[in-house]
């Protein structure tokens, strides 16, 4: 859910805010883990309202808080909201996928991206913190095991 601020740090326009809101609703509607939590009422009778509130919180974070907006902060906010609202931890990496850090999807087209940036350099928008790539995914060892690093800021006190 990368959003660009107009004017380099100013608030998102009303049109941009409406488009982001619609995008959040569409993505949340296709998010299997969240839909399971709502349908099975993991958050009680008001599970749908809790899911809607998570979307509203994300919209508010992008529209009302001053940047920079970091991907890791969005992921942490989403994990905390899900944990509080549904008493659940989504451990299927769907939160990271929903937070839309899609730098993994373009690994093979790095050369094409560089060529495009050279052509568009004067008009290229300012880089957003949410567009920064995350560390590469760990690879399985010879036995097929993958060591997964712990999530930052997820400790329970």
N, C-alpha and C positions, 0 to 999 in steps of 0.2 A: 504494500500500500504506500508506495513512495508518492509523495506529494511535493510539488514545487511551490515555493512561496513566490508570489509576484513581487517584484521590486527588491529582491535580494534581502529577505528577512522580514518583510512586511506581512500582514495577515493575508490569508487566502481569500480570494474574492468570493462573493456570494455564489456565483456560478460554479467556481471551483469547489466550494464547500458542498453544494448540492450534488455535484458529480462524485465527490469523495464519499458522501453519505450513501448514495446509490451503489457505489462500488463496494462499500463495506457490507451493505445488505446482501448484495449478490454473492460475495465471497462467503459470508457467514451462512447463507442459505445452502451452499454446497459443501460446507465444512462438516464432514461426517461425524467427527468426534463431538463437536458442539451440538449437532442435531440429535445425536444419541442422548446426550446429557439433557437436552430439552424434552425430547419425547419420553424419556424414562423418568423425568422429573427428579433428576439428581439434586436440583436446587429447590425442591418443594413445588408447591402448586404454582408459584410465580416464576418458574424456570424460564419461560419465554421472555418475561419482562427482564429477568437477570441477563439473558443473552443480549437483548436489545440495549440494556444499559452498558454492557461491555463495548458494544459498537459505538454508542454515544460517547463513551469515555475516550475511545480512540479518535473519534472525529474531533472532540474537544481538544485533545492533546495536539493534534495537527493544526487546528484552526485557531486556538486561543493561546497556546504557549509559544513563547519565543524560542527559536531554534538556537543551536542546531538540534535536529532530531536524529538521534542515534538508533540504529536497528536494535542493538542490545537493550536499550532502554524500553523500546516498544515490546520486545519479547518478554522482558521481565515484568512489565506492566500487565501484559496479557496473562502470563502464568499466575501472577498474584491474583488477578481478577477471577480467573477460572477456579483457582484454589478456594478463594473466599466465597464465591457465588455457588459453586457446585460441589464443594468439598471433594475435589478431584484433581489429579495431576495427569495431564495428557502427555504421556511419555512416548508418543508415536512420531515426534518431531513435526507434528502438524502445526504447532504454534509458529515455529520458524517458517514453515511454508506459507502460512496465512499472512505472516508479517511481511512477506513478499521481498525477501532478499534473494533475487533470482540470479545472482552472479554465477552460481554453479551451472546454470543451463547454457551458458555461452562459452564454455571452456574451449571448444574447437574453433570458435570464430574470432579469436583475439586479434588475428592479423586484419580481418575485415573491419573490426571496430577501430583499430588504429588508423586505417586508411580513411575511414569516414570522419574521424576526428580531425585529421589533417585538412580535409576539404572544408570542414565546418568550423574550424578553430575560431575565427573571429565572432561567429554568432552562437557559439556553444554556451549553454546555460551554466551557471555556477554549480559546482559539484555539491550535491546534498550529502549530508552525513549518512542518510539511509542508503545511498547508492554505493558506499564503500564496500568492497568485498569482504566477506568474513573469511576466517582461516579455512584452508582446504579441509575436506573431510578425511578422517583417518582411514587408512587402507587396511584390509585384513592381512594378518601375518600368514606364514606358511601353513599353519594349522586351521586357518579360516576364522580365527578370533579377531575381533576389532576392539581396541581399547578406546573408549569414548571418554573424552575429558568432562569433568563436572561442569555444570552450568554455573555461571557467575551469578552471585547475588540471590541464590535460591535457598540458602541455609535456613533452617527452621530454628527458631529460638524458643 
